[in-house]
Amino acid sequence: MKDLCNNSKHVPSWMMAVMLFVFGCVFISAGIVETSTFAQGKWKNTKYGFGVPAYFSNGSEYFYGDGPYSMQIYKHQNAEISYCGLLGTWAIDDSEFPGHGSVISRTATIRNITYRSRNGIFSGYTTDGRIYYMKKKVDSYNPNAAVRHAYFLAVIYPKSRQAEMEKVTKMISKW
């Protein structure tokens, strides 16, 4: 201890290790606290008529030029919620969208569909191995409308976050 006081420029390696451990615990617990907000049910509304967990980003627009269509992407670490409010009329047909190769966010392309329902629910895996859960809607039939459009809301996440994303998938299924 006397050496430490006399030589304030030198920090013993054991003390450095303890400091790094403490900082690591603080950063890990900050992530747990942030994510636990989801468990507490705190959500924020979007201007698109659905909510996202409060700890997700406020969203950013991504334009996919090959579609062409634009998506609003909400992120938290390796999970995303993606909303597309206007797909072309081509996407009304389920054999056209979604399918293998469909882009559903800036970082997610559909690899396969493992589940499909009559009410527009699709799920499966993306090309990077994450799970996606999506609901596609089609404009209600309007005989005066010149063109009908499809739109979707999806969550993309790694399997390790499946339990955490359960509330998001329930929200999407009721959307």
Order of alpha helices (4+ residues) and beta strands (2+ residues): alpha-alpha-beta-beta-beta-beta-beta-beta-beta-beta-beta-alpha
